[in-house]
Amino acid sequence: MTAKKSGSFEIAQEVVVGPHKLPGILQIPEKSCGVVLFAHGSGSSRLSSRNQAVARVLRDAGIGTLLFDLLSEREADEHRNVFDIGLLAGRLLEATEFLNLRPEAAGLRIGYFGASTGAAAALIAAARRPAGVSAIVSRGGRPDLAMDELPNVQAPTLLIVGEDDEPVVQMNREAFAAMKCEKSLEVIPGATHLFPEPGALERVARLARQWFITHLRPARSAGRALAVLEPQANDDPDPMFRDRDDAARQLAARLKKLELHDPLVLGIPRGGVVTGAVLARELGAELDIVLSRKLRAPTQPELAIGAIGEDGHVYLSEMARAISGVTDEYISQERTYEMEEIERRKKLFRSVRPAASYAGRSVILTDDGIATGSTMLAAIDVVKVHHPREVIIAVPVAPPNRLGPIREKCDRLVCLHAPESFWAVGQFNANFKQVEDEDVLRLLKDFAPATK
């Protein structure tokens, strides 16, 4: 069956997997960062509603999926085959070889998602072929059935179990202790073996999505963000940019070199929206805002001691507590004040531009420059809870000592200049006029989605 496009994604392909001609369903989104093979548990199949629900969440995040039957109908009729973990692991390896030969999966990293006995098969398969598997997630798995092979598993492994599935919780704790790879154990409160409780399976899917996004992407040095462009040191007293538009066009030229998936540009009002509008036009992307406000020092309102995002999350700089007057009471008062301003802006700006969806997209977070970095750090936290495919920070200029914490929290960083002599973003623009709410509204209207 030939694949056809449907929006951004491939329509399901019915495939025949491996030498035993096992039926499967293959779906690989455009610009996928990897493919996850599903190894179902006893008595289940490629049509498992639970695995299909998880697979949909992964595909929405730009991850391909292959759901297939590990046994033929005749083999499945023999109950002992369902618990033959060595046999199931062999079938998973055959499916991996099948996938490696598919042109649409060329160069993509592979992950395994195993449920119940399928989790044991995934662990054994990964131990037998350590170079071929980049990540494993187990849902209500039986890793105890693979105990002898667990020390040989090299792929980062996430074990997810329900709190009320008590025997399996203990099995997973013992397996976790035996594993030597990067690993994590997540116990879902109030959940039983099949996660039928409200919200339980959705949480499993979210955890799996984040694990695979983290481990199926190309490797990054020491867990830090990939610096797409190392900023140029520049202490020339003359302005680097004519204005925000000029700076944004130079920034867009760098971003065009990246491979982006359904890009969304988020500008931090107000100046960041001017920068963001240029980036969105140049990249053919969608434009929206993210609201983040700095928290001001008690006697120096131009000095940021931290910031607050529209979700209410407060980020405090390392120096905040060292400043006279910065008490818990003061922070609470400043938080309340800035949240009122955020709510005012949200009501105003959302009247012309409903919030865009972030999930599964390349989100480019921008401002007209970074001074202390607090506002940007708070904005990153706001964006990340919505599960983007990646967070790219793009700014024209920033002081070099403020880029480190930002680099640690994002996936890619693009900064054109990082001059040592830095006292304000405006010093690097010949024209740095004040941006008003009306300017932001006008730009958001230009990019507002068409109403039906």
C-alpha positions as CSV (number, residue, x, y, z in Angstrom):
1,M,0.0,0.0,0.0
2,T,1.5,3.3,-1.1
3,A,1.7,6.1,1.5
4,K,-0.3,9.3,0.9
5,K,0.0,12.7,2.5
6,S,-2.7,14.0,4.9
7,G,-1.8,17.4,6.1
8,S,1.6,17.1,7.8
9,F,1.4,13.4,8.3
10,E,1.5,10.1,6.5
11,I,-1.7,8.2,6.3
12,A,-1.4,4.7,7.8
13,Q,0.4,2.2,5.7
14,E,-0.6,-1.4,6.0
15,V,2.7,-3.3,5.8
16,V,3.8,-6.9,6.0
17,V,6.7,-7.2,8.5
18,G,9.6,-9.5,8.3
19,P,10.1,-13.1,7.0
20,H,7.1,-14.3,8.9
21,K,4.8,-11.8,7.1
22,L,3.3,-10.3,10.2
23,P,0.6,-7.6,9.6
24,G,1.5,-4.1,10.7
25,I,0.6,-0.4,10.6
26,L,3.4,2.1,9.8
27,Q,3.0,5.8,10.1
28,I,5.9,8.2,9.9
29,P,5.3,12.0,10.1
30,E,7.2,14.3,7.9
31,K,10.6,15.4,9.3
32,S,10.3,12.7,12.0
33,C,12.9,12.5,14.7
34,G,12.6,8.8,15.0
35,V,10.3,5.7,14.9
36,V,8.9,3.7,17.8
37,L,8.1,0.0,17.4
38,F,5.3,-1.2,19.7
39,A,5.6,-4.6,21.3
40,H,2.2,-5.5,22.7
41,G,1.5,-7.7,25.7
42,S,-0.1,-11.2,25.9
43,G,-3.5,-11.5,24.2
44,S,-3.1,-8.1,22.4
45,S,-2.3,-7.1,18.8
46,R,-1.5,-4.2,16.6
47,L,-5.1,-3.1,17.1
48,S,-4.7,-2.6,20.8
49,S,-6.7,0.6,21.7
50,R,-4.2,1.5,24.5
51,N,-1.2,1.3,22.2
52,Q,-2.9,3.1,19.4
53,A,-3.8,5.9,21.9
54,V,-0.1,6.2,22.9
55,A,1.0,6.0,19.2
56,R,-1.3,8.9,18.3
57,V,0.3,11.1,20.9
58,L,3.8,10.2,19.7
59,R,2.9,11.0,16.0
60,D,1.5,14.4,17.1
61,A,4.9,15.1,18.5
62,G,6.7,14.2,15.2
63,I,7.6,10.6,16.0
64,G,6.9,7.7,13.7
65,T,5.2,4.5,14.9
66,L,5.1,0.8,13.8
67,L,2.4,-1.3,15.4
68,F,2.5,-5.0,14.3
69,D,1.5,-8.4,15.5
70,L,4.4,-10.3,17.0
71,L,2.8,-13.7,16.2
72,S,0.8,-15.0,13.3
73,E,-2.8,-16.1,14.0
74,R,-1.8,-19.7,14.1
75,E,1.1,-19.0,16.5
76,A,-1.1,-16.9,18.7
77,D,-3.5,-19.8,19.1
78,E,-0.8,-21.7,21.0
79,H,-0.9,-20.0,24.4
80,R,2.7,-20.9,25.3
81,N,4.0,-18.7,22.4
82,V,2.5,-15.6,24.1
83,F,4.9,-16.1,27.0
84,D,7.9,-17.2,24.9
85,I,9.9,-14.0,25.5
86,G,12.8,-15.1,23.4
87,L,10.5,-15.7,20.4
88,L,8.9,-12.3,20.8
89,A,12.2,-10.6,21.1
90,G,13.3,-12.2,17.9
91,R,10.2,-11.0,16.1
92,L,11.0,-7.5,17.4
93,L,14.5,-7.7,16.0
94,E,13.1,-8.8,12.6
95,A,10.7,-5.8,12.6
96,T,13.7,-3.6,13.4
97,E,15.6,-5.0,10.4
98,F,12.4,-4.5,8.2
99,L,12.2,-0.9,9.3
100,N,15.9,-0.2,8.6
101,L,15.2,-1.2,5.0
102,R,12.3,1.2,4.5
103,P,13.3,4.3,2.6
104,E,10.9,6.5,4.6
105,A,12.7,5.5,7.8
106,A,16.2,5.9,6.5
107,G,18.5,7.5,9.1
108,L,15.9,7.6,11.8
109,R,16.6,6.5,15.3
110,I,14.6,3.6,16.7
111,G,12.8,3.2,20.0
112,Y,10.8,0.4,21.5
113,F,7.5,0.8,23.5
114,G,6.6,-2.5,25.3
115,A,3.6,-3.4,27.3
116,S,3.4,-6.3,29.7
117,T,5.3,-9.3,28.2
118,G,6.1,-7.1,25.2
119,A,8.3,-4.9,27.5
120,A,10.4,-7.9,28.4
121,A,10.8,-8.7,24.7
122,A,11.8,-5.1,24.0
123,L,14.5,-5.2,26.7
124,I,15.9,-8.5,25.5
125,A,15.9,-7.3,21.9
126,A,17.7,-4.1,22.9
127,A,20.3,-6.1,24.9
128,R,21.0,-8.3,21.9
129,R,21.4,-5.4,19.5
130,P,22.6,-2.4,21.6
131,A,23.6,-0.3,18.7
132,G,20.2,-0.5,17.0
133,V,17.9,0.9,19.7
134,S,18.1,4.4,21.1
135,A,15.3,4.4,23.8
136,I,12.8,2.1,25.5
137,V,9.6,2.8,27.3
138,S,7.8,0.0,29.3
139,R,4.1,0.4,30.2
140,G,3.0,-2.0,32.9
141,G,5.8,-4.2,31.8
142,R,7.3,-7.5,33.0
143,P,11.0,-6.7,33.0
144,D,11.5,-9.5,35.5
145,L,11.1,-11.9,32.5
146,A,14.2,-10.4,31.0
147,M,16.2,-10.2,34.3
148,D,19.3,-12.0,33.0
149,E,19.6,-9.5,30.1
150,L,18.9,-6.3,32.0
151,P,22.6,-5.5,32.8
152,N,23.3,-5.6,29.0
153,V,20.6,-3.1,28.1
154,Q,22.3,0.2,27.0
155,A,19.4,2.1,25.6
156,P,17.9,4.8,28.0
157,T,14.9,3.1,29.6
158,L,11.7,4.4,31.2
159,L,9.6,2.0,33.3
160,I,6.0,3.1,33.9
161,V,3.8,1.3,36.3
162,G,0.5,1.8,38.1
163,E,0.7,2.5,41.8
164,D,-2.1,-0.1,42.5
165,D,-0.5,-2.8,40.3
166,E,1.5,-3.9,43.4
167,P,3.2,-7.1,42.2
168,V,4.3,-5.4,39.0
169,V,5.5,-2.4,40.9
170,Q,7.9,-4.6,42.9
171,M,9.0,-6.4,39.8
172,N,9.9,-3.1,38.2
173,R,11.7,-1.8,41.3
174,E,13.9,-5.0,41.2
175,A,14.5,-4.7,37.5
176,F,15.3,-1.0,37.9
177,A,18.0,-1.8,40.4
178,A,19.5,-4.4,38.0
179,M,19.8,-2.0,35.1
180,K,23.0,-0.1,34.4
181,C,21.8,2.2,31.6
182,E,20.3,5.6,31.9
183,K,16.9,4.8,33.5
184,S,13.9,6.2,35.2
185,L,10.9,4.7,37.1
186,E,7.6,6.4,37.1
187,V,4.7,5.2,39.3
188,I,1.3,6.6,38.3
189,P,-0.8,7.3,41.4
190,G,-4.0,5.4,41.7
191,A,-3.5,3.4,38.4
192,T,-3.8,-0.3,37.9
193,H,-2.2,-2.6,35.4
194,L,-4.0,-1.5,32.2
195,F,-4.3,2.2,33.2
196,P,-8.1,2.4,32.7
197,E,-8.4,5.2,35.4
198,P,-9.3,8.7,34.1
199,G,-6.2,10.4,32.9
200,A,-3.9,7.5,33.7
201,L,-3.2,6.4,30.1
202,E,-2.9,10.1,29.0
203,R,-0.1,10.5,31.6
204,V,1.6,7.4,30.3
205,A,1.5,8.8,26.8
206,R,2.9,12.2,27.9
207,L,5.8,10.5,29.7
208,A,6.6,8.3,26.8
209,R,6.4,11.2,24.4
210,Q,8.9,13.2,26.4
211,W,11.3,10.2,26.8
212,F,11.3,9.5,23.1
213,I,11.7,13.2,22.1
214,T,14.6,13.5,24.4
215,H,16.4,10.3,23.3
216,L,15.5,9.9,19.6
217,R,16.9,13.3,18.6
218,P,20.5,13.6,17.4
219,A,22.9,13.6,20.3
220,R,23.8,16.9,22.0
221,S,27.0,17.6,23.7
222,A,26.8,17.1,27.5
223,G,23.0,17.5,27.4
224,R,23.3,21.2,26.5
225,A,21.5,23.0,23.7
226,L,22.9,22.7,20.3
227,A,24.4,26.2,19.6
228,V,23.4,26.6,16.0
229,L,25.5,29.8,15.8
230,E,28.1,30.8,18.3
231,P,27.5,34.5,18.9
232,Q,30.1,37.0,17.7
233,A,32.0,39.1,20.2
234,N,31.6,42.7,19.1
235,D,32.6,45.7,21.1
236,D,32.2,48.2,18.2
237,P,30.7,51.4,19.7
238,D,28.6,51.8,16.5
239,P,25.1,50.2,16.5
240,M,25.0,46.7,15.0
241,F,21.5,47.1,13.6
242,R,19.5,49.9,12.0
243,D,16.4,48.8,13.9
244,R,14.5,45.8,15.2
245,D,13.4,44.8,11.6
246,D,17.0,44.9,10.4
247,A,18.1,42.7,13.4
248,A,15.3,40.3,12.8
249,R,16.1,39.9,9.1
250,Q,19.7,39.0,9.9
251,L,18.4,36.6,12.5
252,A,16.0,35.0,10.0
253,A,18.9,34.4,7.6
254,R,20.5,32.1,10.2
255,L,17.2,30.4,11.1
256,K,16.6,29.5,7.4
257,K,19.5,27.1,7.6
258,L,17.7,25.0,10.2
259,E,15.3,22.1,9.5
260,L,12.0,23.1,11.2
261,H,8.8,21.2,11.8
262,D,5.6,23.2,11.5
263,P,7.4,26.3,12.9
264,L,5.7,28.6,15.3
265,V,7.3,31.9,16.3
266,L,6.5,33.3,19.8
267,G,7.4,36.9,20.5
268,I,7.6,38.3,24.0
269,P,5.6,41.6,24.0
270,R,6.2,44.2,23.2
271,G,9.5,44.4,21.2
272,G,9.8,40.7,20.7
273,V,6.6,40.7,18.7
274,V,8.2,43.1,16.2
275,T,11.2,40.8,15.9
276,G,8.9,37.8,15.7
277,A,6.7,39.2,13.0
278,V,9.7,39.5,10.7
279,L,10.9,36.0,11.5
280,A,7.5,34.6,10.8
281,R,7.2,36.3,7.4
282,E,10.8,35.2,6.4
283,L,10.3,31.6,7.6
284,G,6.7,31.2,6.4
285,A,5.7,30.5,10.0
286,E,2.8,31.2,12.3
287,L,3.2,34.1,14.8
288,D,1.9,34.2,18.4
289,I,2.9,35.6,21.7
290,V,4.1,34.3,25.1
291,L,3.6,36.5,28.1
292,S,6.4,36.9,30.5
293,R,7.2,39.8,32.8
294,K,10.3,40.7,34.7
295,L,10.2,41.1,38.5
296,R,11.7,44.4,39.5
297,A,14.3,45.1,42.3
298,P,12.8,47.1,45.2
299,T,14.7,50.4,44.6
300,Q,15.9,49.8,41.1
301,P,12.9,49.0,38.9
302,E,15.1,48.8,35.8
303,L,16.9,45.9,37.4
304,A,15.3,42.4,37.1
305,I,15.6,40.1,40.0
306,G,13.6,37.4,38.1
307,A,10.5,37.0,36.0
308,I,7.1,35.5,36.0
309,G,5.4,33.6,33.1
310,E,1.7,33.7,32.2
311,D,1.3,30.3,34.0
312,G,2.3,32.0,37.3
313,H,5.7,30.3,37.5
314,V,8.3,32.5,39.1
315,Y,12.0,32.4,38.1
316,L,14.4,34.2,40.5
317,S,18.0,35.1,39.5
318,E,20.9,33.9,41.6
319,M,21.5,37.5,42.9
320,A,17.8,38.1,43.9
321,R,18.2,37.3,47.5
322,A,21.4,39.3,47.9
323,I,19.5,42.5,47.1
324,S,18.3,44.5,50.0
325,G,14.5,44.4,50.4
326,V,13.9,41.2,48.4
327,T,11.9,39.3,50.9
328,D,9.2,36.6,50.4
329,E,6.6,39.3,51.1
330,Y,8.1,41.6,48.4
331,I,8.3,38.8,45.9
332,S,4.6,38.0,46.5
333,Q,3.6,41.6,46.0
334,E,5.6,42.0,42.8
335,R,4.3,38.7,41.5
336,T,0.7,39.9,42.1
337,Y,1.4,43.2,40.4
338,E,3.0,41.6,37.3
339,M,0.3,38.9,37.0
340,E,-2.3,41.7,36.8
341,E,-0.4,43.2,33.9
342,I,0.0,39.8,32.3
343,E,-3.8,39.2,32.6
344,R,-4.4,42.6,31.1
345,R,-2.2,41.9,28.1
346,K,-3.7,38.4,27.7
347,K,-7.2,39.8,27.6
348,L,-6.1,42.5,25.1
349,F,-4.0,40.4,22.7
350,R,-6.1,37.3,22.8
351,S,-9.0,39.3,21.5
352,V,-7.4,39.4,18.1
353,R,-5.2,36.3,18.2
354,P,-6.3,33.0,19.9
355,A,-3.5,31.0,21.4
356,A,-1.8,28.7,19.0
357,S,-1.0,25.0,19.7
358,Y,2.6,24.2,20.6
359,A,2.5,20.4,20.7
360,G,4.9,18.7,18.3
361,R,6.1,21.9,16.7
362,S,9.4,23.7,16.3
363,V,8.8,26.7,18.6
364,I,11.0,29.7,18.0
365,L,11.0,31.9,21.1
366,T,12.3,35.4,20.4
367,D,12.7,38.9,21.8
368,D,14.5,42.0,20.5
369,G,17.4,41.1,22.7
370,I,18.3,39.6,26.1
371,A,19.5,41.7,29.0
372,T,19.3,39.8,32.3
373,G,17.7,36.6,30.7
374,S,15.1,36.3,33.4
375,T,12.1,37.0,31.2
376,M,13.4,34.5,28.6
377,L,13.9,31.8,31.2
378,A,10.4,32.2,32.5
379,A,9.0,32.1,29.0
380,I,10.9,28.9,28.2
381,D,9.2,27.3,31.2
382,V,5.8,28.4,30.0
383,V,6.4,27.0,26.5
384,K,7.8,23.6,27.6
385,V,4.7,22.5,29.5
386,H,2.8,22.5,26.2
387,H,5.1,19.7,24.8
388,P,6.7,21.4,21.7
389,R,8.9,19.2,19.5
390,E,11.8,21.6,20.2
391,V,12.4,25.1,21.7
392,I,14.7,27.3,19.7
393,I,15.8,30.6,21.3
394,A,16.5,33.3,18.7
395,V,17.7,36.7,19.6
396,P,19.9,39.4,17.9
397,V,22.1,40.2,20.9
398,A,22.7,39.2,24.5
399,P,25.5,39.6,27.1
400,P,27.7,36.4,27.0
401,N,27.3,35.7,30.7
402,R,23.5,35.4,30.4
403,L,23.5,32.8,27.6
404,G,24.6,29.8,29.7
405,P,21.4,29.3,31.7
406,I,19.3,29.8,28.6
407,R,21.4,27.3,26.6
408,E,20.9,24.7,29.3
409,K,17.1,25.0,29.1
410,C,16.5,25.1,25.3
411,D,17.1,22.8,22.4
412,R,18.9,25.3,20.1
413,L,20.2,28.7,20.6
414,V,20.7,31.3,17.8
415,C,22.3,34.6,19.0
416,L,24.0,36.9,16.5
417,H,26.2,38.9,18.9
418,A,27.3,38.6,22.5
419,P,29.3,41.8,23.3
420,E,31.1,42.1,26.6
421,S,30.3,45.8,26.9
422,F,26.5,45.5,27.4
423,W,24.2,47.8,29.4
424,A,21.0,47.7,27.4
425,V,19.5,46.1,24.3
426,G,18.7,49.5,22.8
427,Q,22.4,50.5,22.5
428,F,22.8,48.1,19.6
429,N,20.1,49.6,17.5
430,A,20.3,53.0,15.7
431,N,16.5,53.3,16.0
432,F,15.0,51.6,19.0
433,K,11.7,53.4,19.4
434,Q,9.1,52.4,22.0
435,V,6.7,49.6,20.9
436,E,3.1,50.2,22.0
437,D,0.2,47.8,22.6
438,E,-1.4,49.1,19.3
439,D,1.7,47.9,17.4
440,V,1.4,44.4,18.9
441,L,-2.3,44.3,18.1
442,R,-1.7,45.3,14.5
443,L,1.0,42.6,14.0
444,L,-1.1,39.9,15.7
445,K,-4.1,40.8,13.5
446,D,-1.9,40.3,10.4
447,F,-1.1,36.8,11.5
448,A,-4.4,35.8,13.1
449,P,-5.8,32.6,11.7
450,A,-8.8,32.9,9.4
451,T,-12.1,32.5,11.1
452,K,-14.6,30.0,9.6
